[in-house]
Amino acid sequence: MSTYIYGITAGSHPGLPDGIDGVGEPAQKTRVVKEGELAAVVSDAPEGLRPKRRDLIAHQNVLQETGAGGTVLPMRFGSVAPDDQAVADVLAERADHYHERLEALAGCVEYNVKATHYEEAVLHLVMAENPRIRAATEANRKAGGGSYDDRLKLGELVVSAVQAREAEDGQLLQQALEPAADAFSAGPESTGWLANLSFLVPRDSSAQFVEAVDQVRQSHPHIDVRLNGPLPPYSFVEPGPAKPAPAARE
């Protein structure tokens, strides 16, 4: 049977979660694979595993149990190796990398920040900032709404101005929050978000990071900032001996 990997940690990690419930239904029991000075928390990999809520929570719970006793390199949901020996082989092959990452991520958590615009607020903002849009809007108003071409040109001006503002505000968000973090990672672009950023933050500096996010919200009320965390530092660990599970399906 294939082996499901939750995370990698030092072999000296106290209280590794051996025998607690993991993913699957019925829940697969966790075990520890050790190789040299490293260890991986694993379980059997259930057949046909999909990222359903129960299994996502189980994966997270195992990482929380592991992280309670020391630093863990979290593997993303769906990380699977052919068997325990394959896990041990990769721990041996990539020992230097995993030791470096464990040291770099010690005492740190991840915060993910996504942002979008409040539509009405950003439209008012680009109108106030852009004299061409104001002039075109006024001309159309005086012309009883303007011709089709006039309305089309105005719409193009507005879209262009909003897109420019999205790029500007995404950069602003990164620059405002970087000083409050040890590192950041840009997530994949997705429709609807002007920014998708993950920040590596020392756990004892979490309050300062959250405060920095609140300051952005207050000083730029046209930006809808969503904060998720603290999380295991997924975005700062290279994938381990794994292949991701298929796309989410309920």
C-alpha positions as CSV (number, residue, x, y, z in Angstrom):
1,M,0.0,0.0,0.0
2,S,1.2,3.6,-0.7
3,T,2.4,5.8,2.1
4,Y,0.7,9.1,2.9
5,I,3.1,11.8,4.2
6,Y,2.0,14.5,6.6
7,G,5.3,16.2,7.5
8,I,9.0,15.9,8.1
9,T,10.8,16.7,11.2
10,A,14.0,16.0,13.2
11,G,14.4,12.5,14.5
12,S,14.9,13.9,17.9
13,H,11.6,15.7,17.8
14,P,9.8,15.0,21.2
15,G,6.4,13.4,21.2
16,L,6.0,12.5,17.5
17,P,2.3,11.7,16.9
18,D,2.5,7.9,16.5
19,G,-0.9,6.2,16.3
20,I,-3.3,9.1,16.1
21,D,-6.1,9.4,13.5
22,G,-5.1,10.6,10.1
23,V,-6.8,10.8,6.7
24,G,-9.2,8.2,5.4
25,E,-12.5,6.6,6.4
26,P,-11.9,4.7,8.5
27,A,-9.1,7.0,9.7
28,Q,-5.6,5.6,9.1
29,K,-3.3,5.5,12.1
30,T,-0.1,7.6,11.9
31,R,3.3,6.1,12.3
32,V,6.9,7.4,12.2
33,V,9.5,6.6,9.5
34,K,13.0,7.5,10.7
35,E,16.1,7.8,8.6
36,G,19.3,9.2,10.1
37,E,18.5,12.3,12.0
38,L,15.2,12.9,10.2
39,A,11.7,11.5,10.7
40,A,8.5,11.6,8.6
41,V,5.0,11.3,10.1
42,V,3.0,9.0,7.7
43,S,0.1,6.6,7.5
44,D,-1.3,4.2,4.9
45,A,-2.7,6.2,1.9
46,P,-6.4,5.5,1.5
47,E,-7.6,4.5,-2.0
48,G,-9.3,7.3,-4.0
49,L,-8.4,10.0,-1.5
50,R,-10.0,13.4,-2.3
51,P,-9.6,16.7,-0.4
52,K,-12.9,16.5,1.4
53,R,-13.4,18.5,4.6
54,R,-13.0,15.6,7.0
55,D,-9.6,14.6,5.5
56,L,-8.3,18.2,5.2
57,I,-9.0,18.7,8.9
58,A,-7.4,15.3,9.7
59,H,-4.3,16.3,7.8
60,Q,-4.1,19.7,9.6
61,N,-4.7,18.0,13.0
62,V,-1.7,15.7,12.5
63,L,0.5,18.7,11.6
64,Q,-0.8,20.6,14.7
65,E,0.0,17.6,16.9
66,T,3.5,17.4,15.4
67,G,4.1,21.1,15.5
68,A,3.2,21.3,19.2
69,G,6.5,19.6,20.0
70,G,8.8,21.2,17.6
71,T,9.4,22.4,14.0
72,V,7.8,20.4,11.2
73,L,8.0,20.7,7.5
74,P,4.4,20.3,6.4
75,M,3.6,18.4,3.3
76,R,0.6,19.5,1.3
77,F,-2.6,17.5,1.3
78,G,-2.3,14.5,-0.9
79,S,1.4,13.9,-0.6
80,V,2.0,10.2,-1.4
81,A,5.0,7.9,-1.8
82,P,5.1,4.3,-3.0
83,D,5.9,2.9,0.4
84,D,7.8,3.6,3.7
85,Q,11.1,2.7,2.2
86,A,10.7,5.3,-0.6
87,V,10.0,7.9,2.2
88,A,13.2,6.9,4.0
89,D,15.2,7.0,0.8
90,V,14.2,10.6,0.1
91,L,14.9,11.6,3.7
92,A,18.4,10.3,3.1
93,E,18.9,11.8,-0.3
94,R,17.6,15.2,0.7
95,A,18.9,15.3,4.3
96,D,20.9,18.5,3.9
97,H,17.9,20.3,2.4
98,Y,15.5,19.2,5.1
99,H,17.9,20.1,7.9
100,E,18.4,23.5,6.4
101,R,14.6,24.1,6.1
102,L,14.0,22.8,9.7
103,E,16.5,25.3,11.0
104,A,15.2,28.2,8.8
105,L,11.5,27.6,9.7
106,A,12.0,27.0,13.5
107,G,9.5,29.0,15.5
108,C,7.8,30.4,12.4
109,V,4.3,30.2,11.0
110,E,2.7,31.2,7.7
111,Y,0.0,33.9,7.1
112,N,-1.7,34.0,3.8
113,V,-3.0,37.4,2.6
114,K,-5.5,37.7,-0.3
115,A,-6.9,41.0,-1.5
116,T,-9.4,42.4,-3.9
117,H,-11.1,45.7,-4.4
118,Y,-14.4,46.9,-3.1
119,E,-15.9,47.6,-6.5
120,E,-17.8,50.7,-5.8
121,A,-15.0,52.2,-3.7
122,V,-12.3,51.6,-6.4
123,L,-14.6,53.1,-9.1
124,H,-15.0,56.3,-7.1
125,L,-11.2,56.3,-6.5
126,V,-10.2,55.9,-10.2
127,M,-12.9,58.5,-11.1
128,A,-11.3,61.0,-8.7
129,E,-7.8,60.3,-9.9
130,N,-8.3,60.2,-13.6
131,P,-9.3,63.4,-15.4
132,R,-9.9,61.6,-18.7
133,I,-12.5,59.4,-17.1
134,R,-14.2,62.4,-15.4
135,A,-14.2,64.3,-18.7
136,A,-15.6,61.4,-20.7
137,T,-18.3,60.8,-18.1
138,E,-19.3,64.4,-18.1
139,A,-19.4,64.5,-21.9
140,N,-21.6,61.4,-22.0
141,R,-23.9,62.9,-19.4
142,K,-24.4,66.1,-21.4
143,A,-25.0,64.1,-24.5
144,G,-27.8,62.2,-22.8
145,G,-25.7,59.1,-22.2
146,G,-23.5,59.4,-25.3
147,S,-23.3,57.1,-28.3
148,Y,-22.5,53.4,-28.2
149,D,-18.9,54.1,-29.1
150,D,-18.6,56.8,-26.5
151,R,-19.9,54.5,-23.8
152,L,-17.6,51.7,-25.0
153,K,-14.5,54.0,-24.9
154,L,-15.5,55.1,-21.4
155,G,-15.8,51.5,-20.3
156,E,-12.4,50.7,-21.7
157,L,-10.9,53.7,-19.8
158,V,-12.4,52.5,-16.5
159,V,-11.3,48.9,-17.0
160,S,-7.8,50.0,-17.8
161,A,-7.7,52.3,-14.8
162,V,-9.0,49.6,-12.4
163,Q,-6.4,47.1,-13.7
164,A,-3.6,49.6,-13.2
165,R,-4.9,50.2,-9.7
166,E,-5.0,46.4,-9.0
167,A,-1.3,46.1,-9.9
168,E,-0.4,49.2,-7.9
169,D,-2.3,48.0,-4.8
170,G,-0.9,44.5,-5.0
171,Q,2.6,45.9,-4.9
172,L,1.6,48.3,-2.1
173,L,0.3,45.3,0.0
174,Q,3.5,43.4,-0.5
175,Q,5.7,46.4,0.4
176,A,3.6,47.2,3.5
177,L,3.7,43.7,4.9
178,E,7.2,42.5,4.0
179,P,8.9,44.4,6.9
180,A,6.8,42.5,9.4
181,A,7.8,39.1,8.0
182,D,11.0,37.1,7.6
183,A,10.1,36.1,4.0
184,F,7.2,36.1,1.5
185,S,6.0,33.9,-1.3
186,A,3.7,35.0,-4.1
187,G,1.0,32.4,-4.6
188,P,-0.5,31.4,-8.0
189,E,-2.6,34.1,-9.7
190,S,-6.3,33.5,-9.5
191,T,-9.3,35.3,-10.9
192,G,-10.7,37.9,-8.6
193,W,-7.7,38.5,-6.4
194,L,-5.3,41.4,-6.9
195,A,-2.8,39.8,-4.5
196,N,-2.2,36.3,-3.1
197,L,0.8,36.4,-0.8
198,S,2.1,34.2,1.9
199,F,4.4,35.5,4.6
200,L,6.7,33.6,6.9
201,V,6.4,35.2,10.4
202,P,8.1,34.3,13.7
203,R,5.4,33.0,16.0
204,D,6.2,35.5,18.7
205,S,5.8,38.3,16.1
206,S,2.3,37.3,15.0
207,A,0.6,40.1,16.8
208,Q,2.7,42.7,15.0
209,F,2.0,41.1,11.6
210,V,-1.7,41.1,12.2
211,E,-1.5,44.8,13.3
212,A,0.4,45.6,10.0
213,V,-2.5,44.0,8.1
214,D,-5.0,46.0,10.0
215,Q,-3.1,49.2,9.3
216,V,-3.3,48.5,5.5
217,R,-7.1,48.0,5.9
218,Q,-7.5,51.3,7.7
219,S,-5.2,53.4,5.4
220,H,-6.6,51.8,2.2
221,P,-10.3,51.2,2.8
222,H,-11.0,50.5,-0.9
223,I,-9.0,47.2,-0.5
224,D,-10.7,44.1,0.9
225,V,-7.9,42.3,2.7
226,R,-8.4,38.6,3.8
227,L,-6.0,37.2,6.4
228,N,-5.7,33.4,7.0
229,G,-3.4,32.1,9.7
230,P,-1.4,31.2,11.5
231,L,-0.7,28.1,9.3
232,P,2.1,25.6,9.0
233,P,4.6,27.2,6.6
234,Y,3.5,25.3,3.5
235,S,4.7,27.9,1.0
236,F,8.2,27.8,2.3
237,V,8.9,24.1,2.0
238,E,9.7,22.4,-1.3
239,P,7.5,19.4,-2.1
240,G,8.7,16.2,-0.6
241,P,8.5,12.6,-1.9
242,A,5.1,13.2,-3.1
243,K,2.6,13.6,-5.9
244,P,-0.4,15.9,-5.2
245,A,-3.9,14.4,-4.9
246,P,-6.3,15.1,-7.8
247,A,-8.2,18.4,-7.8
248,A,-10.7,19.1,-5.1
249,R,-14.0,17.3,-5.4
250,E,-16.8,17.0,-2.9
